[in-house]
Amino acid sequence: MATISKEARQYPDLTSGYNQRWSGTPESVVLVESVEQVAPVVQEAVRDGKRMTVNGAGHCFEDFVYNSDVDVVINMKHLDAVYYDPAMNAVAVEAGSNLLNVYEKLYERWGVTLPGGLCYSVGVGGHVSGGGWGALARRHGLIVDHLYAVEVVVVGEGGEVRRVVATREEDDPNRDLWWAHTGGGGGNFGVITRYWFRSPGATGREPGEILPRPPRHVLLSAAALSWDEITEAGFTRLVNNYADWHVRNSRPGSRAAGLFGLAVLNHRSNGQIGLITQVEADLPGADDLLAEYLDAITDGVGAPLQPMTASMGEYNAMPGCYEAQRLPWLQATRFLGTNNVDLNNPTLRADYKSGYMRGNFPDKHVATMYQSLTSTDIDNSTATMHLQGFGAQVNAVPESATAFAHRSSYFKLYWQVLWDDPADDDEHLTWLRRFYADLYRDTGGVPVPNELTDGCYVNYPDVDLNSAEHNQSQVPWYRLYYKENYERLQQVKKRFDPRDVFRHAQSVRLPD
Ligand SMILES: Cc1cc2nc3c(=O)[nH]c(=O)nc-3n(C[C@H](O)[C@H](O)[C@H](O)COP(=O)(O)OP(=O)(O)OC[C@H]3O[C@@H](n4cnc5c(N)ncnc54)[C@H](O)[C@@H]3O)c2cc1C
């Protein structure tokens, strides 16, 4: 264990998140290296009345870890072992692991994986507890759908600290704490030290038999459309085609569940709109599935596909994938997740928003998208809205079975804008806020749960949802994230964090 104080050389490297808008001036950063070290650190902070936050891998979209109030940051990054635990018959993943570390360890040793996020450096600490979605979700569900147990260091009413292991076993008295970590989000109940994974229904006693197997090979395709060749009518067609394909092709277990598609709708200043697609190459007729999908998406758009030569958010240009590449699964995963240097840009500033979709876009949604993406208010090639493939196996799980409640959408929306200079904050925040407010103007500026939209993703947190100015829907932020699961999360909060030690702008509140 190492305690890094303000004087230490490495302090500046350990006091800001991936998004440089979020930094703190804590008295200390404590780097823990074993599960046993966590409870004493928490106990000391509680005893001394210090405000404490937990850093998994620092990818939080808001300031929940690094902010001006924090006194002690517990940094989990060096607690990153991945191993089979025979006592649990599950694979243990320590809470400081990042996704690529997990994928490599699970796959190279045992030929299995977890269906988590795309970006290599995302930490499991925040990611798993918030749901965890990625390229294999349509086939295998969310990462939390494979969560068997979690270990959390919690603080009792009297300030006493203890380690609790909670499993999904029906007779586990701590089962609710497990449930709260299947979509409740990080920074809410205690310090997560370990997760254990075993797929529901798995009967084997070998790590290779208890977790999902990814395809041996995938087809990775990256194609683009030039903004110079897209009219408003063509754009409308493209967006409606994408939505329509997902509405029609998202049955759990279907052949189409083996296809994961992103439509990267960049601001016009990027020059291109991207279509990034991954298909299980082992599927019979995989090439046809990919070709049929690209034909369906581009049908009537009136602009030819071309190589993706522009960088798009966290994806770099991929001209080599214009002809789909047949790649071993792990190589493709590593390539997609690491190929953009922007992920390590030390001046990166960013803002994000999200929404779930249960059907195709009404015309006025698409008109707003076109208007915002061609607006001359900004000139930023990273300003983008992604349509992200979802549904299929994700929707095979009932909404109350896990804390993750968005189980009827076919695709989801992710807005992202990146910039460098703090002087440009207003310009970018204004553009993104206006885009979102215009799109959802009929529902108070946010994607309320209804027959078309279905709230927001807690792993893409957005504190604007708390604000009466930006959320005029009468649907509070917690309902957008958790829908009808919120009250149960509050009960877990009351039982396991009754002093509200673990809190941030959007943490689960104690019940009244
Ligand atoms: C570039 C990028 C790509 C992304 N791609 C995806 C994706 O493909 N799919 C997807 O679903 N999401 C994605 N995300 C979102 C990601 O899942 C969340 O940002 C997630 O919360 C990150 O977890 P972290 O541990 O890295 O972040 P942190 O900033 O360290 O933590 C996030 C929250 O979790 C809490 N937390 C972290 N560790 C612990 C712990 N051990 N105990 C208790 N609380 C903890 C923190 O206190 C904070 O409140 C992406 C984010 C980025 C920046």
The ligand as an SDF file (V2000), in Angstrom:
LIG
                    3D

 53 58  0  0  0  0  0  0  0  0999 V2000
  -13.5100    6.1960  -23.1380 C   0  0  0  0  0  0  0  0  0  0  0  0
  -14.6700    5.5540  -22.4380 C   0  0  0  0  0  0  0  0  0  0  0  0
  -15.2670    4.4550  -23.0190 C   0  0  0  0  0  0  0  0  0  0  0  0
  -16.3520    3.8310  -22.3920 C   0  0  0  0  0  0  0  0  0  0  0  0
  -16.9110    2.7360  -22.9900 N   0  0  0  0  0  0  0  0  0  0  0  0
  -17.9350    2.0900  -22.3760 C   0  0  0  0  0  0  0  0  0  0  0  0
  -18.5210    0.9340  -22.9550 C   0  0  0  0  0  0  0  0  0  0  0  0
  -18.1200    0.4640  -24.0250 O   0  0  0  0  0  0  0  0  0  0  0  0
  -19.5570    0.3510  -22.3140 N   0  0  0  0  0  0  0  0  0  0  0  0
  -20.0430    0.8310  -21.1320 C   0  0  0  0  0  0  0  0  0  0  0  0
  -20.9810    0.2280  -20.5870 O   0  0  0  0  0  0  0  0  0  0  0  0
  -19.5010    1.9210  -20.5530 N   0  0  0  0  0  0  0  0  0  0  0  0
  -18.4630    2.5590  -21.1450 C   0  0  0  0  0  0  0  0  0  0  0  0
  -17.9190    3.6690  -20.5730 N   0  0  0  0  0  0  0  0  0  0  0  0
  -18.4830    4.1530  -19.3090 C   0  0  0  0  0  0  0  0  0  0  0  0
  -17.8930    3.3860  -18.1290 C   0  0  0  0  0  0  0  0  0  0  0  0
  -18.5550    2.1560  -17.9780 O   0  0  0  0  0  0  0  0  0  0  0  0
  -18.0610    4.2150  -16.8400 C   0  0  0  0  0  0  0  0  0  0  0  0
  -17.3950    5.4480  -17.0050 O   0  0  0  0  0  0  0  0  0  0  0  0
  -17.5520    3.4740  -15.6190 C   0  0  0  0  0  0  0  0  0  0  0  0
  -18.1730    3.9650  -14.4730 O   0  0  0  0  0  0  0  0  0  0  0  0
  -16.0530    3.6100  -15.4890 C   0  0  0  0  0  0  0  0  0  0  0  0
  -15.5830    2.9300  -14.3800 O   0  0  0  0  0  0  0  0  0  0  0  0
  -14.1400    3.3350  -13.7820 P   0  0  0  0  0  0  0  0  0  0  0  0
  -13.9300    2.4390  -12.6080 O   0  0  0  0  0  0  0  0  0  0  0  0
  -13.1320    3.3730  -14.8610 O   0  0  0  0  0  0  0  0  0  0  0  0
  -14.4080    4.8350  -13.3800 O   0  0  0  0  0  0  0  0  0  0  0  0
  -14.1880    5.6800  -12.0450 P   0  0  0  0  0  0  0  0  0  0  0  0
  -14.2080    7.0960  -12.4770 O   0  0  0  0  0  0  0  0  0  0  0  0
  -12.9810    5.2240  -11.3110 O   0  0  0  0  0  0  0  0  0  0  0  0
  -15.4740    5.3380  -11.1940 O   0  0  0  0  0  0  0  0  0  0  0  0
  -16.7810    5.5900  -11.6420 C   0  0  0  0  0  0  0  0  0  0  0  0
  -17.7230    5.5640  -10.4370 C   0  0  0  0  0  0  0  0  0  0  0  0
  -17.6460    4.2750   -9.8030 O   0  0  0  0  0  0  0  0  0  0  0  0
  -17.1290    4.3970   -8.4880 C   0  0  0  0  0  0  0  0  0  0  0  0
  -16.1960    3.2950   -8.2310 N   0  0  0  0  0  0  0  0  0  0  0  0
  -15.1330    2.9200   -8.9780 C   0  0  0  0  0  0  0  0  0  0  0  0
  -14.5300    1.8660   -8.3990 N   0  0  0  0  0  0  0  0  0  0  0  0
  -15.2260    1.5810   -7.2760 C   0  0  0  0  0  0  0  0  0  0  0  0
  -15.0780    0.6170   -6.2400 C   0  0  0  0  0  0  0  0  0  0  0  0
  -14.0990   -0.2740   -6.2590 N   0  0  0  0  0  0  0  0  0  0  0  0
  -15.9670    0.6200   -5.2180 N   0  0  0  0  0  0  0  0  0  0  0  0
  -16.9740    1.5290   -5.1740 C   0  0  0  0  0  0  0  0  0  0  0  0
  -17.1510    2.4690   -6.1210 N   0  0  0  0  0  0  0  0  0  0  0  0
  -16.2870    2.4950   -7.1640 C   0  0  0  0  0  0  0  0  0  0  0  0
  -16.4310    5.7460   -8.4340 C   0  0  0  0  0  0  0  0  0  0  0  0
  -16.3430    6.2250   -7.1070 O   0  0  0  0  0  0  0  0  0  0  0  0
  -17.3220    6.5760   -9.3480 C   0  0  0  0  0  0  0  0  0  0  0  0
  -18.4770    6.9780   -8.6500 O   0  0  0  0  0  0  0  0  0  0  0  0
  -16.8340    4.3230  -21.1670 C   0  0  0  0  0  0  0  0  0  0  0  0
  -16.2110    5.4200  -20.5760 C   0  0  0  0  0  0  0  0  0  0  0  0
  -15.1550    6.0430  -21.2110 C   0  0  0  0  0  0  0  0  0  0  0  0
  -14.5140    7.2460  -20.5790 C   0  0  0  0  0  0  0  0  0  0  0  0
  1  2  1  0
  2  3  1  0
  2 52  2  0
  3  4  2  0
  4  5  1  0
  4 50  1  0
  5  6  2  0
  6  7  1  0
  6 13  1  0
  7  8  2  0
  7  9  1  0
  9 10  1  0
 10 11  2  0
 10 12  1  0
 12 13  2  0
 13 14  1  0
 14 15  1  0
 14 50  1  0
 15 16  1  0
 16 17  1  0
 16 18  1  0
 18 19  1  0
 18 20  1  0
 20 21  1  0
 20 22  1  0
 22 23  1  0
 23 24  1  0
 24 25  2  0
 24 26  1  0
 24 27  1  0
 27 28  1  0
 28 29  2  0
 28 30  1  0
 28 31  1  0
 31 32  1  0
 32 33  1  0
 33 34  1  0
 33 48  1  0
 34 35  1  0
 35 36  1  0
 35 46  1  0
 36 37  1  0
 36 45  1  0
 37 38  2  0
 38 39  1  0
 39 40  1  0
 39 45  2  0
 40 41  1  0
 40 42  2  0
 42 43  1  0
 43 44  2  0
 44 45  1  0
 46 47  1  0
 46 48  1  0
 48 49  1  0
 50 51  2  0
 51 52  1  0
 52 53  1  0
M  END
$$$$
